[in-house]
Amino acid sequence: MTDRELDEMMHLDWPIVVKRAMRDGDDWVRSFALSIKRQAKRPDWRPTPKQAALMRAMVTEARRGAGGDDPGELVE
């Protein structure tokens, strides 16, 4: 993950991921989302490959909306 990708993800996508995790996620998802949010405040922090893969999956899911149960949901 490049520095630019990480910056964009943390500023544009991660707040949405955290909100969704707090609303709909289980304990592990909430804990992971908040942990990444805290770690990203450190200027020298970079996600591990496993963290980056999970982060990308969570961003994709958050962008998709309600989780696929409602395919007619409109995202504006």
C-alpha positions, 0 to 999 in steps of 0.5 A: 500500500502506497503512502498516498493510498493509505492517506486517502483510505484513512481520510476518506474511507476509514471514517465510514468504515468505523461508523459502520463497524460501530453500528453493524460490526461484531466485537472483533470488527469494531476493535480492529477498525478502532485499532487501525484508527488509533495506529494511523495517528502515528506518523511512522505507522504502516499496515502489515500486509494482513492489515492492509488486506483486511482494510481494503476488504472493509472499505469495499464492503462499506462502499457497497452499502448495507452488505448485499442484503438490499440490492436496491439500496441507493448510495448517493 
